[in-house]
Amino acid sequence: MTPDQIAARMTGEILPGQDGLLEAYLPSPMVQNHAAFIERLEDGTLACLWFGGTLEGKSDISVFGCTLAPGAERWSEPVQLSNDPERSEQNPVLTQNERGEWQLFHTAQPAGNQDECLLRARPITLENGLLAGGEPRLVDLPLGTFVRARFVHRADGAWMMPVFRCIPRPGQRWNGSHDTAGVAVSHDDGESWQLTEVPGSIGSVHMTIVPLDGEHMVAFYRRRQSDFVHRSESLDGGLTWSAPEPTDVPNNNSSINVVRLRDGRLAMVCNPASAATSSDRRVSLYDEIEAGDDRPDATGGCQPIWGVPRAPLSLCVSSDGGLTWPVRRVIDDSPGTCLSNNSEDGRNKELSYPYLLEGEDGAIHVAYTYFRRAIKYVRLPQGWIDGGAA
């Protein structure tokens, strides 16, 4: 589809899509929409958040959100939830405190300088079926701290916020070469934080923590090196973590998301592609907005690879705690071209940055970036992952 054809479908109406799956293109007033996050609220309402504007990294990028009420056939109109005119506000994550109050955490960076990112939080409420955001506050963590994944509560009541650190290199421009993973821990509902690093995690980002049984937790990572999804473990309830090691799922330096299903298996939504499967390359994530920045790229660290196609969009399933992922089904497919972030000229064909959750009825809800023009929502019926028809 062309950008105009996609825009014509951005009504939020849930309709039969390819292979009989139900789908919708979420409404948005912005030409670029990226990095979806989906969560279920207390009354069963689905909330989907993302960032939108003209181009990732520009100061008109803000967080938006809309909702799908139980039984509704159309997503609500979008609401703008952040409004910093000087920074690009990205990567929204919703979490709920012990009092049942929802909070939105998101990043805020100047241009493409992820190493200068601030982390902000603000209260979120549901009013007449629409999301509403309160005043933001600054989260006391080092510059360059990014979020993307759901928070997890430890057995002692502490919050665990998976983060990745875009480490500043004086006099050099951020390019992802020194990014590492960490866990920020709060014992006071997110008012204050302590940060610990995941050992051996350079290049392993977008840490997603999945509790298993007892004190056993696993985490999964996107890889700057565009090789494989990596995995690490905690055997003490999240207090300490092993160094990330590769799984059998390729990764293209694009976001993944993992949840534990009610039957105990793990489900991962991702692009199972890597630098070994394509020669497509781009200079950096922000090469379209770096004019006038004469600093050299950061040196040392790992060697990030950008531009590997972001497709197909697949659901992978593991029965051994994420060591192997033998079940893989394609949800959506395209050329996946992502050599440009532009949402208007039709060059971008990525299906990326997916998020998922399992519904009470066993259906799986997935939201993801569609050609950088829209956030697309797909509902997978119970049994679909094992070969069942939609």
N, C-alpha and C positions, 0 to 999 in steps of 0.2 A: 504493500500500500504506500501511497505517497503521503507526505505530511498532511496535506489537505484532506485526503481520504480518512486518515486517522482522526484528525480533528472533528470530522463530521460524525464519527462514531463515539466521541467523548461525551456521552449523555448520562452515563452511569447506569443505564438500563441493562438488566441481566437477560441475556438472550442465548439461545443455542449457538455454539461455536463449532470449531473444527472437531471432528471425531465425536460429535454429540455432547461435548463438555459444555457446561454453562460458563459464560464469560461476560465481562463488562469492561469498557474503557472508562476510567474514572474521569469525571468532569474537572477541568482546571482552566483558569484564565491565562495560564502561562504557556509559552511555546516549548519550554524545556521542563520535563518532569522526570525525576530520577530518585532512586534510593528509597523504595517503599519499605514501610514497617507496618505490620498488621497485628492487631491484638483484639481479644474479646473482652468486653466490659461486663459488669456484674449482671445486667439484665439480658445478656446474650447479644447485645449490639456489637457488630464488628466495627472497629475503628481502623482506618488506614491513613497513615501519614507519609509524607515524602517532602522533597524540596523542589521548588519550581522557580523559574525566572527566565532569563535569556540564554545564559551559558554558565556552566559550573565554574565557580570561582569568582564570578562577577558579583558586585555588591547588591544587585537586585534579586539575588537568590534568597528565598525565604522558605520557611516551613509551612506546609498546607496540610489539611486533613479533612476527611469526610467520613460518613458513617453509613452503615447498612443495618436498619432495625430488623429484629427477628420477623421473618415472614415477608419482608419487603422485597420488591422486585426491581428497585432502583436505588443506587447510592445517592446520598444527600448531595446538595450543593457544597462545594469546597469552602473552607474557612481558612483565612491566613492567620497563622498562630505565632509568627515572629515578625519583626520589622526593624532590624538594624540596617540603616541606610549605608553604613560604611563597611560592612563585612558580609561575606557569603555564608549564610546559615544553612547547615547541612546535617545529614545523618540523624534524623529524629528517632528517639527511643522512648516509649512509654513505660512507666513502672508505677506500682501501687505501694503506698506505705502501710504501716500497721493500723492506721486509722481508716483505711479504705480510700484514701485520697490519691488521685492520679497525678503524676508529675511527668512533664516532658523534659527530657535531656536532649540537647543538640549542640553541635559545634558551631563556631563562628570564626572565620578566618579572613584575613585581608588577601584578596586576589588568590593566586595559587600557592600561597605560603602556608602550607599545612603545619609547618613547624612554629608558626605564630598563632595557632588556633587557640581560642578561648573555649571553655566548656560552660554552658549555661543550663539552668533548670528553671522551670516555671510551672505553677499549678495548672491543671487542665480539668475542666468540668464538662458535663453533657447537659446542655440547656435546650429544651424543645427539640431534641433530636440532633442538635448541632454541637460540635466541639467549640469550646471557648477557652482562651488562654489568658492567664494572669500575668502579673509583672515578673520579669526575669530576675534571677540572681546569679552571681558568678560562683561556679564550683571551684573550690580551692585545690586545684591540681595544676601541675606544671604546664606552661605553654606547650602546645603541640600534642595534648592529650585528646584522642579521638574515641568516640563511641560508635557502635553499630549493632551490638547484640543485646538480647534481653538480659536483665539482671537476674541473679539467682540468690536465694536466701540460704545461708548456712544454718546448720543445726543449732548454733548458738544465737541465732537471730540476726546476725550481721548480714548486711547487704554485700553482695559481690557484684561489682560492675566491671565486666570485661572491657579492657581498653587496648588501644595501641598507641605507642609513643612515636611521634615524628620528631626525632631528636635534632635540635638546631646545630648547624655547623657554621661557626662564625665566618662571614664573608662568602659563604657558598649558598647556592639556591637549593631548596628542598627538591629531591627527586625520588624519594622512597628508599634510598640505599641504606639508611640507618634506622629504619623503623623496627621497633620491637614490640612484643606483647607484654601486657601486665594485667594485674587485677587490683582495682581500687576497692577498699573495704571500708564500710561505714557501720558504726554501732549506734548511730543516732538518727536513723531515718534520712540519711543523706545530707545532714548538716555539715559533717566534717568527714574527711577521707584520709586513709593511709594507703600508699601505693607500693606494691611489690612487683618485681619483674619476673617474667617467666624465663628460666635459664635457657640459653642457646636458642633464642627466638628471633634473631635478626632476620628480617624478611617475612616473618610469620605474623600476619595481622588479622583483624576482624575476628578475634578470638570469640568462639561461641561455646559456652559451657553447658553440658548436658549431665544432670545428675543421673546415676544409675541406681544401684542398690547399696544400702548402708552408707559407708563413708566413701564409696567409689564414685568419682566423677571423671568425665572425659571432656576434652575440649578440641575443637577443630578450627583450622586456620586457612585463610586465603594466603597465597604466597606471591610475594613480589617477584620472585625468580621465575614465575610461570612454569612450575614443574608439576607438583602434585599437591592436593589437599594434605595438610599435615595434621597430626593428632598428638595430644599429650594426655597424661593422666594425673589425677590426684587420688591418693589412697587414704587421705586424712581429712576428708570432708571439705577440701578446697583450701586448706592452709598452705600447702606446698604443691608444686607442679613439676612434672618431669619435662625434659626438653622435647620440643615437637619432633616427630618423626613422620616420614611419608606414609600415606595410605596408597591404595591402588586406584584412587580417583584422580585423574588429571585436573590441574587448575591453571587458569589463564590469567592470573593476577586480576581476578574479579571476585566479587562478593559471593559467599555461600551462606546457607542457613540450615541448621540441624535441629530437630526436635525428637523427643522420645514418644513413640506412639503408645496407645493404651495396651497393645499386645506385647509391649516390651522391646520391640524392634526400634531402630533408629531410622529416621527418614531425613535425607539431605536433598535440598534443591540447589542446583548449581549448573554451570556450563562445564561438562567433562571434556575440556580441550586444553591444550598446553602449547608452549613454544615449540615442542617437538612435532606438533601436528599442523603448524602453519608458519609461513615465513613472513606474515604481516607484522610490521613494526612501526611504531611512531616514536618520536623523540622523547615525549613525556606526556603526562596526563593533561598538562596545562599549556602545551606548546602554542595554542591559539590565542592565549592572552598574556604571553610573556614578553611581548615587545616592550623595549625600554628597560628591561631588567638585564643589566650587563654582567651580573655576577656569574661566575662559573658554576656548573652543577657540582653538587656535593661529591666528594671522592671517597674511596674506601668503602667499607661495609660490604653489602651484597651488590649484585648487578641486577637492578630491576629491569623487567622486560614489559613494555607497553605495546598495545595494539593487536594482540592475539584476538581473533574473532570471539565474540561473546554469544555463542550459540553452539549446539542446541540448548534449550532449557530442559533439563532432565530431573526426574525424581529418582534418587538412588536409595536403596534400602539395605540395611545391615542387620544381621542377627547375632553378631559376635561383638557388640559394643563398639562398632565402628572400625574394627581392624580391616575388614573386607566389605565390599559393597557389590555383591553379585547381581542383585536385581536392579535394573535400570530401565526406566520408561521415559520416552520423550513427551513432554507436555506441549512444547511449541518449538518451531524451527524456522530458521532464516539464514541468510549468509553470515549474519553476526558481525558484519563489518563495523569496526569502531576506531578507524583511523582519524576520525573527526568527532568532536562532541556536538557539532552543529545539529540542531533539531529542525531546521527549516529547509535545507537544500536537498534532503533525501539521501545523503550519502551514508548516514548512520543507520545500521540495521541490527543493532544489538538487542538481545533479550537477556537482561542482566539484573543484578542486585535483587534477587528474589527473597521473599519472606514467606513463611508458612506457619499454619497452626492446624491442629486437628479439632474438628467440631464435636459436639456431644453425640451426634449421630454417626460418627466415624468418617464423615466427609473431610477432605483436606482442602483448606482454603489457601490459595497462593496469590501473591501480588508481586509484580515485577515491572521493570522498565521495558517499554516497547518502543524501540527506535529512538529513544531519548525524547519522543514527542508526547507519550502518554504513560500513565500507570495502568497496566492491564491486570484484571482480576479473573482468576479461573477457579472453579469449584470442581474438585475431583471426587466422585462418589465413592462410598465405602466399597472396597474390593478392587478398585481400579488399579491400584499399584501391583496387584497380583494377577493382572491380565483380564480383569472383569471389564465388560463394556460399560460405556457411559449411559 
